[in-house]
Amino acid sequence: MLGVGGLRVALDGTEILHSVDLEVAGGEWVTVIGPNGAGKSTLLRAIGGVLPFTGSIQIGGVEISALPRRKRAQLVATVAQQPVVPPGMRVIDYVLLGRTPYIPPLGRESAQDLAIAERRLRELDLVRFADRELETLSGGERQRVFLARALAQDAPLLLLDEPTSALDIGHQQEVLELVDTLRAEHGLTVLATMHDLSIAGEYADRLALLADGRVAAIGPPAQVLTEDLLREHYRARVRVIAGDYGPIIVPVRG
Ligand SMILES: Nc1ncnc2c1ncn2[C@@H]1O[C@H](COP(=O)(O)OP(=O)(O)OP(=O)(O)O)[C@@H](O)[C@H]1O
């Protein structure tokens, strides 16, 4: 579904990603983990088509650089780490922006577009905020709105850059379960980044550990979330405990 080969990205003259290779199958969930500054957001931004790169990024066998913007937006939806919040915009109108790739030039959203946006608001527990200005929402409420907009885009590839970092523990689980349900029902492919390693391992089929702009390890969560790899790449002292849905990572002092 997604094929990344020999990907290099330089920002302001500094190479951040050094020949990254990554394959994500249709319907698979891969989460990129790694220490601060490893290049996780840069990787997602390149795949999302907002950064220049060299190498190859293919979606469904087609190079993204060859896709017109509108077509790309029908294939890839992104929840960025810090999305731009348009001043004065109501929540429902923001979520409707997710339908833009389907609205003809100079056209208006259809009743179906509105129905899809409203369904996303319901699924993400946001109905009561529909008419509020986005700027007036709390950080966690706003993060759910960003996800609602991306899901309204109905793209087969979803890029999630730390989608639950502002959410309380209940909403974290609710949002990730919703993404997982959509994946099961519609074959959605998910590429995410996350700092919570236990949650990352519970939801992803595979984890890719990025360090200094290179893939240092990739595989099923139990293969990547090891005390040795986490010590080496995060300089963290942890205990790894076997959980029902994947390894549970507990930071320890000694
Ligand atoms: N415009 C820029 N010029 C130079 N370096 C940059 C620029 N933008 C980002 N970087 C650097 O690129 C590196 C990777 O950044 P990126 O945001 O991809 O990391 P990350 O793994 O997502 O980190 P975090 O976990 O902290 O969100 C960082 O060292 C960052 O300082």
The ligand as an ORCA input file, in Angstrom:
! r2SCAN-3c Opt
* xyz 0 1
  N      13.913     23.600      9.497
  C      14.789     22.805     10.107
  N      16.124     22.976      9.974
  C      17.008     22.171     10.582
  N      16.648     21.128     11.367
  C      15.351     20.913     11.522
  C      14.347     21.724     10.917
  N      13.139     21.247     11.271
  C      13.384     20.187     12.085
  N      14.703     19.979     12.223
  C      15.369     18.944     13.019
  O      15.057     17.678     12.466
  C      15.127     16.695     13.480
  C      13.925     15.769     13.372
  O      12.741     16.495     13.729
  P      11.347     15.759     13.853
  O      10.338     16.783     14.254
  O      11.103     14.970     12.630
  O      11.646     14.755     15.074
  P      10.655     13.833     15.886
  O      11.263     12.468     15.892
  O       9.266     13.954     15.363
  O      10.786     14.464     17.332
  P       9.755     14.632     18.580
  O       9.654     13.273     19.210
  O      10.509     15.584     19.472
  O       8.466     15.181     18.058
  C      15.244     17.438     14.815
  O      16.546     17.372     15.278
  C      14.857     18.865     14.442
  O      15.514     19.814     15.260
*
